[in-house]
Amino acid sequence: MKTFSFAALRRLIWSAVKGTEEDLTRISLPRAIILLAIPMILEMAMESLFAVVDIFFVAQLGDEAVATVGLTESVLTLIYALAVGLATAVTAMISRRIGEKKPEAAGEVAVQAIWMGLGLAVVLGIPGLCFAPDILRLMGAEASIVTEGAAFTRIMFGTNVVIVFLFLLNAVFRGGGNASLAMRALWIANGLNIVLDPCFIFGLGPFPELGLPGAAVATSLGRGAGVAFQLYVLLRGKSAIKLSARHLRWRADILRRLGRVGAGGAAQFLVASASWVFLMRLVATEGSAVIAGYTIGIRIIVFAILPAWGMANAAATLVGQNLGAGDPQRAAQAAWRTAFYAMLFLVSISALCILFAPELIAAFDDTPAVVASGAACLRTICLGYVAFAYGMVLSQALNGAGDTRTPTLLNLIAFWGVQIPLAYVLSQSMDWGAPGVYWAMVIAELLFAMICIAVFRQGRWQQVKV
């Protein structure tokens, strides 16, 4: 304890931010967690900052614009779930190869993942591009929202390839332990996005005034810049994972393994995302003001949860690399310690959200009905933050080990088996309305965390091969 100093801590944090390549399987666990978690937290903080700033600008256009964003993103989440599922497989396989000291094999995995991601974006983007108004109607949008919001929905679906690649290529960096590069990519993407948002929405300076579609244009351009940075780094050999022309040929064996691990990862996120779509459909019956309050509340919740997801991603990388290095005990210790850190963080955030919920919602939209709905959403869901921490970190640790099937089953039990029917009963049968949806979310997350803890303790994930 005598050797500890804040100066040493500051140097360690700075090393994490600027990017220091170290063998994460050999250095002390606290140091390894900090080197990975700090840039991942900053990466997720920028992502969550964008989510909040974006909805702030959109809210200036009215409740219907906010409702359009909420309804569109509920459906887009299904595409993102597939991308995140594939990214989960990428992180698991690359971290395992890095732990085994096989960087060339890691590069091959990265290129095969790029091929799969490109196909995914094209196949899923075309239907959204062609049937945007029908998607909004299917989600229960009012006629005015369909008329005004179809262009936004169409652009978001048509350009989803940049968001898919942003997920995928950052998974490559994370698996290789280059968390600072993933952080820089998202800072470029979302930083530019934040700057362009008001320019394209309101027509500042030489930019055209596009209204709500301007938010989609800003998102596509900003995240496209982030993808360009990612590809530059990978092609120029600036990271532990290096891509070259010899990796371009299709590798059926790698594609099969990516498909096998990625199918489980995609399935679990699809289960959770489909649950979110159903919940949005229930909230949509309450009208535009409640949808707007719910959308703003969820954005604020995302602002708090995403940094904790950064810690969860750090746990996934550490578990994968340490399993690759043949040290399952250290892999388990990394997961438990990271989950505890995430819990402390989310508990402190939840206290602030519960105390200042109306003020936080009113900062985006001070309409009384919107504030009441958003504050109820925020205060209720924050009660489950302790459970969120252990659920997200331990499920990601299982994913990092390549055991994507178990979290899929747990998601099915918690979200389809409990959350969806409970939300329907509380909100519709018992006439609780939107608050019934919020309470169903908290109860399901608590159950999910408890099962994750029990399963992780069994240790079967240590035997998974990827």
C-alpha positions as CSV (number, residue, x, y, z in Angstrom):
1,M,0.0,0.0,0.0
2,K,2.9,2.4,0.6
3,T,3.9,2.3,-3.0
4,F,0.4,3.6,-4.1
5,S,0.3,7.2,-5.4
6,F,-2.2,9.2,-7.3
7,A,0.6,10.2,-9.6
8,A,1.1,6.5,-10.5
9,L,-2.7,6.1,-11.0
10,R,-2.7,9.1,-13.3
11,R,0.2,7.7,-15.4
12,L,-1.7,4.4,-15.7
13,I,-4.9,6.1,-16.8
14,W,-2.9,8.1,-19.4
15,S,-1.3,5.0,-20.6
16,A,-4.7,3.4,-21.1
17,V,-6.0,6.4,-23.0
18,K,-3.1,6.8,-25.3
19,G,-2.8,3.1,-25.9
20,T,0.0,1.0,-24.4
21,E,0.4,-2.6,-25.7
22,E,1.1,-4.9,-22.9
23,D,0.6,-8.7,-22.4
24,L,-2.8,-8.6,-20.6
25,T,-2.3,-12.3,-19.6
26,R,0.8,-11.5,-17.5
27,I,0.4,-8.1,-15.9
28,S,-1.6,-7.6,-12.6
29,L,-5.3,-7.9,-13.0
30,P,-6.1,-4.4,-11.7
31,R,-3.7,-2.9,-14.2
32,A,-5.1,-5.1,-17.0
33,I,-8.7,-4.1,-16.2
34,I,-7.7,-0.4,-16.1
35,L,-5.8,-0.5,-19.4
36,L,-8.8,-2.1,-21.1
37,A,-11.7,-0.6,-19.1
38,I,-10.7,3.1,-19.2
39,P,-10.7,3.5,-23.0
40,M,-13.7,1.3,-23.3
41,I,-15.6,3.4,-20.7
42,L,-14.5,6.6,-22.6
43,E,-15.6,4.9,-25.8
44,M,-19.0,4.1,-24.4
45,A,-19.3,7.5,-22.8
46,M,-18.9,9.2,-26.1
47,E,-21.5,6.8,-27.6
48,S,-23.9,7.6,-24.8
49,L,-23.1,11.3,-25.0
50,F,-24.1,11.2,-28.6
51,A,-27.3,9.4,-27.8
52,V,-28.2,12.2,-25.3
53,V,-27.1,15.1,-27.5
54,D,-28.8,13.7,-30.6
55,I,-32.2,13.4,-28.8
56,F,-31.7,16.9,-27.5
57,F,-31.5,18.4,-31.0
58,V,-34.3,16.2,-32.3
59,A,-36.5,17.2,-29.4
60,Q,-36.4,20.8,-30.7
61,L,-38.5,19.5,-33.6
62,G,-41.4,18.3,-31.4
63,D,-42.7,15.1,-29.7
64,E,-43.5,13.4,-33.0
65,A,-39.8,13.7,-34.1
66,V,-38.7,12.1,-30.9
67,A,-41.3,9.4,-31.2
68,T,-40.1,8.7,-34.8
69,V,-36.5,8.2,-33.6
70,G,-37.7,5.9,-30.8
71,L,-39.8,3.8,-33.1
72,T,-37.1,3.6,-35.8
73,E,-34.3,2.7,-33.4
74,S,-36.5,0.0,-31.8
75,V,-36.6,-1.8,-35.2
76,L,-33.0,-0.9,-36.1
77,T,-31.9,-2.6,-32.9
78,L,-32.7,-5.9,-34.5
79,I,-30.1,-5.2,-37.1
80,Y,-27.7,-3.9,-34.5
81,A,-28.3,-7.1,-32.5
82,L,-27.0,-9.2,-35.4
83,A,-24.0,-7.0,-35.8
84,V,-23.3,-7.1,-32.0
85,G,-23.7,-10.9,-32.1
86,L,-21.1,-11.2,-34.9
87,A,-18.9,-8.7,-33.0
88,T,-19.2,-11.0,-29.9
89,A,-17.8,-13.9,-31.9
90,V,-15.1,-11.7,-33.3
91,T,-14.0,-10.6,-29.9
92,A,-14.0,-14.2,-28.5
93,M,-12.1,-15.6,-31.4
94,I,-9.5,-12.8,-31.8
95,S,-8.9,-12.6,-28.0
96,R,-8.3,-16.3,-27.9
97,R,-5.8,-16.2,-30.8
98,I,-4.0,-13.3,-29.2
99,G,-3.8,-15.2,-25.9
100,E,-2.4,-18.1,-27.8
101,K,0.2,-15.7,-29.4
102,K,-1.2,-16.2,-32.9
103,P,-1.6,-12.7,-34.4
104,E,-1.6,-13.9,-38.0
105,A,-4.6,-16.1,-37.2
106,A,-6.3,-13.2,-35.6
107,G,-6.0,-11.2,-38.8
108,E,-7.6,-13.9,-40.8
109,V,-10.6,-13.9,-38.4
110,A,-10.9,-10.1,-38.8
111,V,-11.2,-10.2,-42.6
112,Q,-13.7,-13.1,-42.6
113,A,-15.8,-11.0,-40.1
114,I,-15.7,-8.1,-42.5
115,W,-17.1,-10.2,-45.3
116,M,-19.9,-11.4,-43.1
117,G,-20.7,-7.9,-41.9
118,L,-20.9,-6.6,-45.4
119,G,-23.4,-9.3,-46.4
120,L,-25.4,-8.7,-43.3
121,A,-25.7,-4.9,-43.9
122,V,-26.8,-5.3,-47.5
123,V,-29.4,-8.1,-46.9
124,L,-31.0,-6.3,-43.9
125,G,-30.7,-2.8,-45.1
126,I,-32.6,-3.2,-48.4
127,P,-36.0,-4.1,-46.9
128,G,-35.8,-1.1,-44.5
129,L,-34.9,1.2,-47.3
130,C,-37.9,0.1,-49.4
131,F,-40.6,-0.3,-46.7
132,A,-39.8,2.5,-44.2
133,P,-43.4,3.8,-43.9
134,D,-44.8,0.3,-43.4
135,I,-42.2,-0.4,-40.6
136,L,-43.4,2.7,-38.8
137,R,-47.1,1.7,-39.2
138,L,-46.3,-1.8,-38.0
139,M,-44.8,-0.2,-34.8
140,G,-48.1,1.6,-34.1
141,A,-47.0,5.1,-35.3
142,E,-49.7,7.7,-35.9
143,A,-50.4,8.8,-39.5
144,S,-48.5,12.1,-39.0
145,I,-45.4,10.3,-37.7
146,V,-45.4,8.0,-40.7
147,T,-45.7,11.0,-43.1
148,E,-43.0,13.1,-41.4
149,G,-40.6,10.3,-40.2
150,A,-40.4,7.9,-43.2
151,A,-37.4,9.7,-44.7
152,F,-35.5,9.5,-41.4
153,T,-36.2,5.8,-41.2
154,R,-35.3,5.2,-44.8
155,I,-31.9,6.9,-44.4
156,M,-31.0,5.0,-41.2
157,F,-31.8,1.6,-42.8
158,G,-30.1,2.5,-46.1
159,T,-26.8,3.5,-44.4
160,N,-26.7,0.9,-41.7
161,V,-23.5,-0.6,-43.2
162,V,-21.4,2.1,-41.4
163,I,-22.9,1.3,-38.1
164,V,-22.5,-2.5,-38.6
165,F,-18.8,-2.0,-39.5
166,L,-18.3,0.3,-36.5
167,F,-19.4,-2.5,-34.2
168,L,-17.4,-5.1,-36.1
169,L,-14.1,-3.4,-36.4
170,N,-14.1,-2.1,-32.9
171,A,-14.6,-5.7,-31.8
172,V,-11.4,-6.6,-33.7
173,F,-9.6,-3.9,-31.7
174,R,-11.0,-5.0,-28.4
175,G,-10.2,-8.6,-29.0
176,G,-6.6,-7.7,-29.7
177,G,-6.4,-5.6,-26.5
178,N,-6.2,-2.3,-28.4
179,A,-9.1,-0.7,-26.6
180,S,-7.7,2.8,-27.1
181,L,-8.1,2.4,-30.9
182,A,-11.7,1.4,-30.5
183,M,-12.1,4.5,-28.3
184,R,-10.6,6.8,-30.9
185,A,-12.9,5.4,-33.7
186,L,-16.0,6.1,-31.7
187,W,-14.8,9.5,-30.6
188,I,-14.2,10.4,-34.3
189,A,-17.6,9.0,-35.3
190,N,-19.7,10.4,-32.6
191,G,-17.8,13.7,-32.2
192,L,-18.3,14.5,-35.8
193,N,-21.9,13.3,-35.5
194,I,-22.6,15.7,-32.6
195,V,-21.1,18.6,-34.6
196,L,-23.1,17.8,-37.8
197,D,-26.4,17.1,-36.1
198,P,-27.5,20.8,-35.6
199,C,-25.9,21.7,-38.9
200,F,-28.1,19.4,-41.0
201,I,-31.2,19.6,-38.7
202,F,-31.4,23.4,-38.5
203,G,-29.4,24.4,-41.6
204,L,-26.6,26.2,-39.9
205,G,-24.2,28.1,-42.1
206,P,-23.8,26.5,-45.6
207,F,-25.6,23.3,-44.6
208,P,-29.1,22.6,-45.9
209,E,-32.0,22.6,-43.4
210,L,-33.2,19.0,-43.5
211,G,-35.1,18.7,-40.3
212,L,-35.4,15.2,-38.8
213,P,-33.7,13.5,-41.9
214,G,-30.7,15.7,-41.1
215,A,-30.1,13.7,-37.9
216,A,-29.8,10.5,-40.0
217,V,-27.5,12.2,-42.5
218,A,-25.3,13.4,-39.7
219,T,-25.2,9.9,-38.2
220,S,-24.2,8.3,-41.5
221,L,-21.4,10.8,-42.2
222,G,-20.0,10.8,-38.7
223,R,-19.9,7.1,-38.3
224,G,-18.6,6.6,-41.8
225,A,-15.6,8.7,-40.8
226,G,-15.1,6.4,-37.8
227,V,-15.1,3.4,-40.1
228,A,-12.6,5.0,-42.4
229,F,-10.3,5.5,-39.5
230,Q,-10.7,1.9,-38.4
231,L,-9.8,0.6,-41.9
232,Y,-6.8,2.9,-42.1
233,V,-5.4,1.6,-38.8
234,L,-5.9,-2.0,-39.8
235,L,-4.5,-1.7,-43.3
236,R,-1.5,0.4,-42.2
237,G,-0.5,-2.1,-39.5
238,K,-0.9,0.3,-36.6
239,S,-2.4,-2.3,-34.3
240,A,-1.7,-5.8,-33.0
241,I,-4.2,-7.0,-35.7
242,K,-2.9,-6.4,-39.2
243,L,-4.8,-7.0,-42.4
244,S,-3.2,-7.8,-45.7
245,A,-4.2,-9.0,-49.3
246,R,-3.4,-12.6,-48.4
247,H,-6.3,-12.5,-45.9
248,L,-8.9,-11.6,-48.5
249,R,-9.7,-15.1,-49.7
250,W,-12.7,-16.8,-48.1
251,R,-11.9,-19.3,-45.3
252,A,-14.7,-21.7,-44.9
253,D,-13.4,-23.1,-41.6
254,I,-13.2,-19.6,-40.0
255,L,-16.5,-18.6,-41.4
256,R,-18.2,-21.7,-39.9
257,R,-16.7,-21.0,-36.5
258,L,-17.7,-17.3,-36.7
259,G,-21.2,-18.4,-37.7
260,R,-21.4,-20.9,-34.9
261,V,-20.2,-18.5,-32.2
262,G,-21.9,-15.5,-33.8
263,A,-25.2,-17.3,-34.1
264,G,-25.4,-17.6,-30.3
265,G,-24.3,-14.0,-29.9
266,A,-26.8,-12.7,-32.4
267,A,-29.6,-14.8,-31.0
268,Q,-29.1,-13.5,-27.5
269,F,-29.1,-9.9,-28.6
270,L,-32.0,-10.5,-30.9
271,V,-34.0,-12.0,-28.0
272,A,-33.2,-8.9,-25.9
273,S,-33.8,-6.5,-28.8
274,A,-37.1,-8.1,-29.9
275,S,-38.2,-7.7,-26.3
276,W,-37.4,-4.0,-26.5
277,V,-39.5,-3.7,-29.7
278,F,-42.4,-5.4,-28.0
279,L,-42.1,-3.0,-25.0
280,M,-42.0,0.0,-27.3
281,R,-45.2,-1.3,-29.0
282,L,-46.9,-1.4,-25.5
283,V,-45.7,2.1,-24.7
284,A,-46.8,3.3,-28.1
285,T,-50.5,2.7,-27.1
286,E,-50.1,5.6,-24.6
287,G,-49.6,8.3,-27.2
288,S,-46.8,10.5,-28.5
289,A,-46.1,12.3,-25.2
290,V,-45.5,9.0,-23.3
291,I,-43.4,7.6,-26.2
292,A,-41.3,10.8,-26.1
293,G,-40.8,10.6,-22.3
294,Y,-39.9,6.9,-22.6
295,T,-37.5,7.6,-25.5
296,I,-35.7,10.4,-23.6
297,G,-35.6,8.3,-20.4
298,I,-34.1,5.3,-22.2
299,R,-31.5,7.6,-23.8
300,I,-30.5,8.9,-20.3
301,I,-30.4,5.3,-19.0
302,V,-28.1,4.4,-22.0
303,F,-25.9,7.3,-21.0
304,A,-25.4,5.6,-17.6
305,I,-25.2,2.0,-18.7
306,L,-22.9,2.3,-21.7
307,P,-19.8,3.0,-19.6
308,A,-20.6,-0.1,-17.6
309,W,-20.8,-1.9,-20.9
310,G,-17.3,-0.7,-21.5
311,M,-16.3,-2.6,-18.3
312,A,-18.2,-5.6,-19.5
313,N,-16.3,-5.6,-22.8
314,A,-13.1,-5.4,-20.9
315,A,-14.1,-8.5,-19.0
316,A,-14.9,-10.3,-22.3
317,T,-11.4,-9.6,-23.7
318,L,-9.6,-10.6,-20.5
319,V,-11.6,-13.8,-20.2
320,G,-10.8,-14.7,-23.9
321,Q,-7.1,-13.9,-23.7
322,N,-6.5,-15.6,-20.4
323,L,-8.3,-18.7,-21.6
324,G,-6.1,-18.6,-24.7
325,A,-3.1,-18.4,-22.4
326,G,-4.3,-21.4,-20.4
327,D,-5.2,-19.6,-17.2
328,P,-9.0,-20.1,-16.5
329,Q,-8.6,-19.1,-12.8
330,R,-7.3,-15.7,-13.8
331,A,-10.1,-15.4,-16.4
332,A,-12.7,-15.9,-13.7
333,Q,-11.1,-13.5,-11.3
334,A,-11.1,-10.8,-14.0
335,A,-14.8,-11.3,-14.6
336,W,-15.8,-11.1,-10.9
337,R,-13.6,-8.1,-10.2
338,T,-14.9,-6.2,-13.2
339,A,-18.5,-6.9,-12.3
340,F,-17.9,-5.5,-8.8
341,Y,-16.4,-2.3,-10.2
342,A,-19.4,-1.9,-12.6
343,M,-21.8,-2.4,-9.7
344,L,-20.2,0.4,-7.7
345,F,-20.4,2.7,-10.7
346,L,-24.0,2.1,-11.6
347,V,-25.2,2.4,-8.0
348,S,-23.7,5.9,-7.8
349,I,-25.3,6.9,-11.1
350,S,-28.7,5.5,-10.1
351,A,-28.8,7.7,-7.0
352,L,-28.3,10.8,-9.2
353,C,-30.9,9.7,-11.7
354,I,-33.5,9.0,-9.0
355,L,-33.0,12.3,-7.3
356,F,-33.0,14.5,-10.4
357,A,-35.2,12.5,-12.8
358,P,-37.7,15.4,-13.6
359,E,-34.9,17.9,-14.1
360,L,-33.0,15.5,-16.4
361,I,-36.1,14.9,-18.6
362,A,-37.1,18.6,-18.7
363,A,-33.6,19.4,-20.0
364,F,-34.7,17.8,-23.3
365,D,-38.5,18.4,-23.3
366,D,-40.3,20.4,-20.5
367,T,-43.8,19.4,-21.6
368,P,-45.4,18.3,-18.4
369,A,-46.8,15.0,-19.8
370,V,-43.3,14.1,-21.3
371,V,-41.6,15.0,-18.0
372,A,-44.0,12.8,-16.0
373,S,-43.6,9.8,-18.3
374,G,-39.8,10.1,-18.6
375,A,-39.2,10.6,-14.9
376,A,-41.3,7.6,-14.0
377,C,-39.3,5.5,-16.5
378,L,-36.0,6.8,-15.2
379,R,-36.7,6.3,-11.5
380,T,-38.1,2.8,-11.9
381,I,-35.5,1.3,-14.2
382,C,-32.6,2.8,-12.1
383,L,-33.8,0.6,-9.2
384,G,-32.4,-2.3,-11.1
385,Y,-28.9,-1.0,-11.7
386,V,-27.2,-3.3,-9.3
387,A,-28.6,-6.3,-11.2
388,F,-27.7,-4.7,-14.5
389,A,-24.0,-4.6,-13.5
390,Y,-23.7,-8.3,-12.7
391,G,-25.9,-9.4,-15.5
392,M,-24.1,-7.5,-18.3
393,V,-20.6,-8.2,-17.1
394,L,-21.0,-11.9,-16.4
395,S,-23.0,-12.5,-19.6
396,Q,-20.3,-10.7,-21.6
397,A,-17.6,-12.8,-19.8
398,L,-19.4,-15.9,-21.0
399,N,-19.4,-14.5,-24.5
400,G,-15.7,-13.7,-24.3
401,A,-15.1,-17.3,-23.5
402,G,-17.0,-18.3,-26.7
403,D,-20.0,-19.7,-24.8
404,T,-22.7,-17.6,-26.6
405,R,-25.3,-20.3,-26.3
406,T,-25.7,-20.0,-22.5
407,P,-26.4,-16.3,-22.5
408,T,-28.9,-16.9,-25.3
409,L,-30.9,-19.3,-23.1
410,L,-30.7,-16.9,-20.2
411,N,-32.0,-14.1,-22.3
412,L,-34.9,-16.3,-23.5
413,I,-35.9,-17.1,-20.0
414,A,-35.6,-13.6,-18.5
415,F,-36.8,-11.5,-21.4
416,W,-39.3,-13.6,-23.4
417,G,-40.3,-15.9,-20.6
418,V,-40.7,-13.2,-18.0
419,Q,-40.3,-9.7,-19.2
420,I,-42.7,-9.7,-22.2
421,P,-45.7,-11.5,-20.6
422,L,-45.2,-9.6,-17.3
423,A,-45.1,-6.2,-19.2
424,Y,-48.3,-7.1,-21.0
425,V,-50.1,-8.2,-17.8
426,L,-49.0,-5.2,-15.8
427,S,-49.6,-2.6,-18.5
428,Q,-52.7,-3.9,-20.2
429,S,-54.5,-6.5,-18.0
430,M,-53.8,-4.6,-14.7
431,D,-54.1,-1.2,-16.4
432,W,-50.8,0.1,-15.0
433,G,-49.9,1.6,-18.4
434,A,-46.3,2.5,-19.2
435,P,-45.1,2.1,-15.5
436,G,-46.1,-1.6,-15.8
437,V,-43.6,-1.9,-18.6
438,Y,-40.9,-0.3,-16.5
439,W,-41.4,-2.6,-13.6
440,A,-41.4,-5.7,-15.8
441,M,-37.9,-4.5,-17.1
442,V,-36.5,-4.3,-13.6
443,I,-37.9,-7.7,-12.5
444,A,-36.5,-9.4,-15.6
445,E,-33.1,-7.8,-15.2
446,L,-32.9,-9.0,-11.6
447,L,-33.8,-12.5,-12.6
448,F,-31.2,-12.4,-15.4
449,A,-28.4,-11.3,-13.1
450,M,-29.2,-14.0,-10.5
451,I,-29.1,-16.8,-13.1
452,C,-25.9,-15.4,-14.7
453,I,-24.2,-15.5,-11.3
454,A,-25.3,-19.1,-10.7
455,V,-24.2,-20.2,-14.2
456,F,-20.8,-18.5,-14.1
457,R,-19.9,-20.1,-10.8
458,Q,-20.4,-23.5,-12.3
459,G,-17.4,-22.9,-14.6
460,R,-18.4,-24.9,-17.7
461,W,-17.6,-21.9,-19.9
462,Q,-13.9,-22.6,-19.2
463,Q,-14.1,-25.7,-21.4
464,V,-15.5,-24.0,-24.6
465,K,-13.3,-24.2,-27.7
466,V,-13.4,-21.4,-30.3
